Amino acid sequence: MSTNVTAKSPTPAPAGKGGSTGGDGLLQLMMDGMRRNMRQYGMLIALGLIVVLFAVWTDGDLLLPRNVSNLVLQNSYILILAIGMMLVIIAGHIDLSVGSLTAFVGAVGAVLMVNHDVAWPLAVVLCLLLGAAAGAMQGFFIAYLGIPSFIVTLAGMLLFRGLTEIFLEGQTIGPFPKGLQDVSNGFLPEVGPDTNYHNLTLLLGFVVIAFVVLQEVRDRRRQQEFALDVPPTKLFLLKIVALVAAVLTVTMMLASYKGAPVVLLILGVLVVGFGYVMRNAVIGRHVYAIGGNLPAAKLSGVRDKKVTFLVFLNMGMLAALAGLVFAARFNAASPKAGVNFELEAIAASFIGGASMSGGVGTVLGAIIGGLVLGVLNNGMNLVGVGSDWQQVIKGLVLLAAVGFDVWNKRKVGS
């Protein structure tokens, strides 16, 4: 029988057990659940408010199906980078080289496919291996030689930017093969009868809804089995309804236009795969351990050097993937590609709940942070806000997100 009841909580049923409580008691339980998960829910609420604000401000243009589709395509490479950057920050490090590395990989891919007629699938594999090698090189200096990640990746930023100029000889190279363009700009094919909607996208959306519901129920049962605190039943059901409504809304919007973009499937695979690894796999728990408390992790037998090395190798591979997606989207490799991508990825991670001290953050949080920035960019462009003020506003949003994180930790600690 649970004894996790404080003197301030006279309700007879513990939170999350589905016991009967009065209206005030239920409200208190819901507030407690929100407070314990403020880092998780805070940015979701903020994202929803930003969407509503710009939807009203643009007279609904923000939520037009075509604009929602463009929002995914325009931010796909930043979201890919944000996933890798979140892992790096959770491990207690930073990577300033990813923008230059995306440009370098795009340049190498252009030289292979355009200048030397290498088949695009083979070129993609070679570019991913190149990105992994670049990440492994930086990871070796950081993990095994003990050089701070800030210094190593700053050097990498200069190195890869210079190599990009060398490979491209100061020129823009394109166009890319149509197959690679379709990966970055294409949509799922039309199948089935004419329903005025994209059938494959509808099917995919229903699969995602089923997966989300089953995953949430499974996580709740696991927490209950280990006697962990879980949100009240009504708050949990409210969360399920909100998630289903959000997925269904996006699905219907995409299905009423051209369907789901191919790059959205790539993002979905990355989110599910890395989310599972960080929640359930040993390597994921080790990443959190070395970022949260490195001395304790070492005493527990965590091979911190190996974990750090693998985190940067993974970051390099994701940067290579983002570089290919970006180059294929604009159908050219440019010496100026990838500028400030590292700052966008870092901002998305911190807005999505990462902590500068490490050990905190989720893959889904990185996606939410990236979407916050993406909706801000898209919405401000629609209402005609200048690029100068856009930078000011995004800086204030980042500062507010980090300030909220610091305030929340202090309040919980007190």
C-alpha positions in Angstrom: 0.0 0.0 0.0 1.4 3.4 -1.0 2.6 5.7 1.8 3.6 8.6 -0.4 1.1 11.0 1.2 2.2 14.3 2.8 0.6 16.1 5.6 -0.8 18.7 3.2 -2.7 16.0 1.2 -5.6 14.6 3.2 -7.3 13.0 0.3 -7.8 9.2 0.8 -6.8 8.1 -2.7 -3.2 8.6 -3.9 -2.7 10.5 -7.2 -2.9 8.4 -10.3 -4.8 5.5 -8.7 -8.1 6.6 -10.0 -9.6 7.1 -6.5 -12.7 9.3 -6.0 -12.0 12.8 -5.0 -14.0 16.0 -4.6 -13.8 18.8 -7.1 -11.2 20.8 -5.1 -9.2 17.6 -4.5 -9.2 16.8 -8.2 -8.2 20.3 -9.2 -5.3 20.2 -6.6 -4.1 16.8 -8.0 -4.2 18.2 -11.6 -2.3 21.3 -10.5 0.3 19.1 -8.7 0.7 17.0 -11.8 1.2 20.0 -14.0 3.7 21.4 -11.5 5.7 18.2 -11.4 5.8 18.1 -15.2 6.1 21.8 -15.9 9.2 21.3 -18.0 7.4 18.9 -20.3 4.1 20.7 -20.5 5.4 24.3 -20.4 6.7 24.4 -24.0 3.7 22.4 -25.3 1.4 25.1 -23.9 3.7 27.8 -25.3 3.7 26.2 -28.7 -0.1 26.1 -28.6 -0.4 29.7 -27.6 2.0 30.8 -30.4 0.0 28.8 -33.0 -3.2 30.4 -31.8 -1.7 33.9 -31.7 -0.4 33.7 -35.3 -3.5 31.9 -36.5 -5.5 34.9 -35.4 -2.9 37.5 -36.5 -2.7 36.0 -40.0 -6.5 35.5 -40.4 -6.0 31.7 -40.4 -3.3 31.7 -43.1 -0.9 30.0 -40.6 -3.1 26.9 -40.5 -3.8 26.5 -44.2 -2.9 23.0 -45.3 -0.3 24.2 -47.7 1.4 26.3 -45.1 1.5 23.5 -42.6 3.2 21.3 -45.2 5.7 24.0 -46.0 6.4 24.4 -42.2 7.5 20.8 -42.1 9.6 21.1 -45.2 11.2 24.4 -44.2 12.3 23.2 -40.7 13.1 19.5 -41.4 16.9 19.9 -41.3 16.8 22.0 -38.1 14.6 19.4 -36.5 17.1 16.6 -37.5 20.0 18.6 -36.0 18.0 19.4 -32.9 17.6 15.7 -32.2 21.3 15.1 -32.2 22.1 18.3 -30.4 19.7 17.4 -27.6 21.7 14.2 -27.0 24.9 16.2 -27.0 23.5 18.6 -24.4 22.0 15.9 -22.2 25.5 14.4 -22.1 26.8 17.7 -20.8 28.5 19.0 -24.0 27.9 21.4 -26.9 28.6 21.1 -30.6 29.3 24.3 -32.6 30.4 22.6 -35.8 27.1 21.1 -37.0 26.2 24.1 -39.3 29.6 24.0 -41.1 29.4 20.2 -41.2 26.0 20.2 -42.9 27.5 22.6 -45.5 30.6 20.4 -46.0 28.6 17.2 -46.5 26.3 19.0 -48.9 29.3 20.1 -50.8 30.9 16.7 -51.0 27.5 15.2 -52.0 27.2 17.8 -54.8 30.7 17.0 -56.1 30.0 13.3 -56.1 26.6 13.4 -57.7 26.9 16.4 -60.0 30.5 16.5 -61.0 31.3 12.7 -60.9 27.9 11.2 -61.7 27.9 8.9 -58.6 24.5 7.3 -58.1 22.6 9.2 -55.5 21.9 6.3 -53.1 25.6 5.4 -53.0 26.5 9.1 -52.6 24.1 9.4 -49.6 25.7 6.4 -47.9 29.2 7.8 -48.4 28.1 11.2 -47.1 26.5 9.7 -44.0 29.8 7.8 -43.4 31.7 11.0 -43.9 29.5 12.7 -41.3 30.0 9.8 -38.9 33.8 10.0 -39.4 33.8 13.8 -38.7 31.7 13.3 -35.6 34.0 10.4 -34.5 37.1 12.6 -34.9 35.7 15.3 -32.7 34.4 12.7 -30.2 37.8 11.2 -29.9 39.4 14.6 -29.1 36.7 15.3 -26.5 36.3 11.9 -24.9 39.8 10.4 -25.0 42.0 13.4 -25.1 39.9 15.5 -22.7 39.7 18.6 -24.8 36.6 20.6 -24.0 33.8 20.2 -26.5 33.4 23.9 -27.0 37.0 24.2 -28.2 37.0 21.1 -30.3 33.7 21.9 -32.1 34.7 25.5 -32.5 37.8 24.3 -34.4 35.6 21.9 -36.3 33.3 24.8 -37.3 36.3 26.6 -38.9 37.7 23.5 -40.4 34.6 22.3 -42.1 33.7 25.8 -43.3 37.1 26.1 -44.9 36.8 22.6 -46.5 33.4 23.6 -47.9 35.0 26.5 -49.7 37.8 24.3 -51.0 35.5 21.6 -52.4 33.1 24.0 -54.0 35.9 26.4 -55.1 33.6 29.3 -54.1 30.9 28.2 -56.5 27.3 26.9 -56.1 26.9 23.4 -57.6 23.6 21.8 -58.7 21.1 20.5 -59.6 20.8 17.3 -57.6 19.3 14.0 -59.0 15.5 13.9 -58.9 15.5 10.9 -56.6 17.3 12.9 -53.9 15.1 15.9 -54.5 12.0 13.8 -53.9 13.4 12.7 -50.5 13.6 16.3 -49.4 10.7 17.9 -51.2 8.5 15.0 -52.2 5.3 13.6 -50.8 3.9 10.1 -50.3 2.3 8.6 -53.4 -1.5 8.6 -54.0 -3.1 5.2 -53.4 -6.6 3.8 -53.2 -10.0 5.4 -54.3 -10.7 9.1 -54.6 -11.8 10.3 -51.2 -10.8 14.0 -51.6 -8.1 13.2 -49.1 -4.7 11.6 -49.3 -5.5 8.0 -48.3 -2.0 6.9 -47.3 -1.6 10.0 -45.1 -4.9 9.2 -43.4 -3.8 5.6 -42.7 -0.4 6.8 -41.4 -2.1 9.3 -39.1 -4.4 6.6 -37.6 -1.3 4.3 -37.1 0.4 7.2 -35.3 -2.6 7.8 -33.1 -2.8 4.1 -32.1 0.9 4.1 -31.4 0.8 7.2 -29.2 -2.2 5.9 -27.2 -0.6 2.5 -26.6 2.7 4.1 -25.7 1.2 6.4 -23.2 -0.9 3.6 -21.6 2.2 1.4 -21.5 4.4 4.1 -19.8 1.7 4.7 -17.2 1.3 1.1 -16.3 5.1 0.7 -16.0 5.3 3.7 -13.7 2.5 2.2 -11.6 4.3 -1.2 -11.4 7.3 0.5 -10.0 5.2 2.5 -7.5 6.2 5.8 -9.2 4.0 8.9 -9.1 1.7 9.2 -12.1 -0.7 12.0 -13.1 -4.3 11.7 -12.0 -6.6 9.6 -14.2 -8.6 12.6 -15.5 -5.4 14.5 -16.3 -4.0 11.5 -18.1 -7.1 11.2 -20.2 -7.0 14.9 -20.9 -3.5 14.5 -22.1 -4.5 11.5 -24.4 -7.4 13.5 -25.9 -5.1 16.5 -26.5 -2.4 14.3 -28.2 -5.0 12.5 -30.4 -6.6 15.8 -31.4 -3.3 17.3 -32.3 -2.2 14.3 -34.4 -5.6 14.1 -36.1 -5.6 17.8 -36.9 -2.2 17.7 -38.5 -3.1 14.5 -40.4 -6.3 16.0 -41.9 -4.4 19.2 -42.9 -1.7 17.2 -44.7 -4.2 14.8 -46.2 -6.2 17.6 -47.6 -3.2 19.0 -49.5 -0.6 16.7 -51.1 -0.2 14.3 -48.3 2.6 13.7 -45.8 6.1 14.9 -47.0 8.7 12.1 -47.3 11.0 13.9 -44.9 8.3 13.8 -42.3 8.6 10.0 -42.3 12.3 10.3 -41.8 11.7 12.6 -38.8 9.1 10.2 -37.4 11.6 7.3 -37.6 14.3 9.4 -35.9 11.9 10.6 -33.1 10.6 7.1 -32.4 14.0 5.4 -32.6 16.0 7.9 -30.5 13.1 8.3 -28.1 13.1 4.6 -27.5 16.8 4.5 -27.1 16.9 7.4 -24.6 14.0 6.0 -22.6 14.7 2.2 -22.6 18.1 1.4 -23.9 21.2 1.1 -21.6 23.2 3.6 -23.7 20.4 6.1 -23.3 20.4 5.8 -19.6 24.2 6.2 -19.6 23.9 9.4 -21.6 21.6 10.9 -18.9 24.0 9.6 -16.2 27.2 11.2 -17.5 25.4 14.4 -18.1 23.6 14.5 -14.7 26.5 13.4 -12.5 29.7 12.3 -14.2 31.6 11.2 -11.0 28.7 9.0 -9.9 28.3 7.6 -13.4 32.0 6.6 -13.4 31.6 4.9 -9.9 28.6 3.0 -11.3 30.7 1.5 -14.1 29.5 3.7 -16.9 32.1 3.9 -19.7 31.8 7.6 -20.0 34.5 8.0 -22.7 32.8 5.5 -25.0 29.4 7.1 -24.5 30.7 10.6 -25.3 32.4 9.3 -28.4 29.2 7.7 -29.6 27.2 10.8 -28.9 29.4 12.9 -31.1 29.6 10.2 -33.8 25.8 10.2 -33.9 25.7 14.0 -34.1 28.0 13.9 -37.1 25.8 11.4 -38.9 22.7 13.4 -38.2 24.5 16.6 -39.4 25.3 14.8 -42.6 21.7 13.8 -43.1 20.5 17.3 -42.4 23.1 18.6 -44.9 21.8 16.3 -47.6 18.2 17.2 -46.9 19.0 21.0 -47.0 21.1 20.8 -50.2 18.4 18.7 -51.9 15.6 21.0 -50.8 17.3 24.0 -52.5 18.7 21.8 -55.3 22.2 23.1 -54.9 25.2 23.1 -52.6 26.5 26.6 -51.6 29.6 27.8 -49.7 27.3 29.8 -47.4 24.9 26.9 -46.6 24.4 26.0 -42.9 25.2 29.4 -41.5 23.8 29.7 -37.9 22.3 26.2 -38.1 24.2 25.2 -34.9 22.6 28.2 -33.1 19.1 27.2 -34.3 19.7 23.6 -33.1 21.0 24.7 -29.7 18.1 27.1 -29.3 15.6 24.4 -30.2 17.1 22.1 -27.6 17.0 24.6 -24.8 13.6 25.8 -25.7 12.5 22.2 -25.7 13.6 21.6 -22.1 17.3 20.8 -22.1 19.4 22.0 -19.2 22.8 23.7 -19.6 24.2 21.6 -16.8 23.3 18.4 -18.7 21.3 15.3 -17.7 17.9 16.7 -18.6 15.9 16.7 -21.9 13.9 14.5 -24.3 13.9 13.9 -28.0 10.3 15.0 -28.2 11.3 18.2 -26.4 13.9 19.0 -29.1 11.1 18.6 -31.8 8.8 20.9 -29.8 11.5 23.5 -29.4 12.3 23.3 -33.1 8.6 23.7 -33.9 8.4 26.8 -31.6 11.1 28.4 -33.7 9.6 27.3 -36.9 6.2 28.6 -36.2 7.7 31.9 -35.0 9.7 32.2 -38.2 6.7 31.3 -40.4 4.2 33.4 -38.6 6.4 36.5 -38.5 7.1 36.1 -42.2 3.4 35.9 -42.9 2.6 39.1 -41.0 5.6 41.0 -42.5 7.9 41.3 -39.5 11.4 42.2 -40.6 14.4 39.9 -40.3 16.0 42.3 -37.8 13.0 42.1 -35.4 12.7 38.4 -36.0 16.2 37.9 -34.5 15.3 40.1 -31.5 12.1 38.1 -30.8 13.8 34.7 -31.2 16.5 35.8 -28.8 13.9 36.9 -26.2 12.1 33.6 -26.6 15.3 31.7 -26.0 16.1 33.9 -23.0 12.6 33.4 -21.6 12.7 29.6 -22.0 16.0 29.3 -20.2 14.9 31.8 -17.5 11.7 29.7 -17.0 13.8 26.6 -16.7 16.1 28.2 -14.0 13.1 29.6 -12.1 11.3 26.2 -12.2 14.3 24.3 -10.9 14.7 26.8 -8.0 11.0 26.6 -7.1 11.0 22.8 -7.2 14.2 22.8 -5.1 12.8 25.1 -2.5 
